């Protein structure tokens, strides 16, 4: 019974797999941005992380009511970018929710 259930779950996952196609960026700017993101994926030093964290704290303590909506939007984008840089430089393994669910189900079935 366990084998049948396991095989049916695996078959369902295999039938629902979609293929993604990678394509070349249509403009040079997008291509340059992808090259920059690869370079930024390198590890940041402690000093750089502290500088970025200090900048985020500085932005959070600003009086945002006096700013125009465009300036607030730019600050939000800057904070998101800084957080992305810090998260990309962190060590660790990231498992999505679906993958975690599959692992748990497989463990329950096999053990």
N, C-alpha and C positions, 0 to 999 in steps of 0.2 A: 504494500500500500504506500509506503514511504517513497519507494522508487517511482511509482506512477505519479505521485504528487510532485516530487522533485522534477521529473521529466516534463510534466505539464507546465510547471512554473517556468522552467528554463525555456521551453518551446514558446511560451507566451512572450517572454522577454526577447527572444531571438526574432520573433516575427514583428515586433514593434520597433525594432532598431531602424533608425533613419540615417541616411548617409548625408553628410554635409560636404559641400564643395567649397574649396578655398579658391578665391579668385584674386587676381592682381588688382591693386587699388587703381581706380580710374584716373586719379590725378597724383601729381608728384608730392603734394603736401601730405596726403594721407600716407603715402609710402614713407616719407620722412618721419612722420609721427610714429609709425610702427617701428622704425629703426631706433628712434629716441626711447620708446617704451622698453625695447630690449636692453638698451644701455642702462636705463634707470632701474632695471630689475636686479642689478648688482646690489650686493649688501652695502648698507649705509654704516658709517662709523658711529660710535656713541655720540661724538660731538655733533655730527650732522643730525642725528635723531633728536638730540636735546635742542638744537636750534629750531628744528621743525616744530617740536612740541611747544617751545616758547612762543613761536609765531602763532600757533593755534590758540594758546592761552591768551595772547595779546588780542587776537581777533574776538575771542569770546568775551573779553572784558570791555570791548569797545561799546560806546553808546550808539547803537544801530538805528535809533529812532531819528537821529539827525541826518542819516544818509539817504540818498535817493534809492529807489528800487533797483536801478541798474548797479549801483555800488554794492548794495546788499547781495545781489545775485552774484556779482564777481567775487565777493568775499566767501560766499557759500561754495562756489566752484573751487576757490583756492583751498579752502579747508578740506573739501572732498579729495582734491589732488594730493594734498599733504598726507591725509590719512591713507590713501591708496599707496603712496610711496613707502610709508612706514610699514604697512601690512605686507607689501611685496618683499620687503627686505627681511621680514621675520622668518624664523625657522619654523618648521612644523609641517604636518601633513593635514590637508583639508579634505574632508569627506563630506559629500553632499548628502542631503536628507534621503534621497532615493537610494543611493548606494548603501547608506547605513541601514536602511530598512531591508534591503536585499541581503546584506551580510547577516543581520539578526535572524531573518527567516531561514537562511541556509544553516546557520548554527543551530537553530531550534530543530530543524529537520534532521540534521546529521548527528546531533548529540542526543 
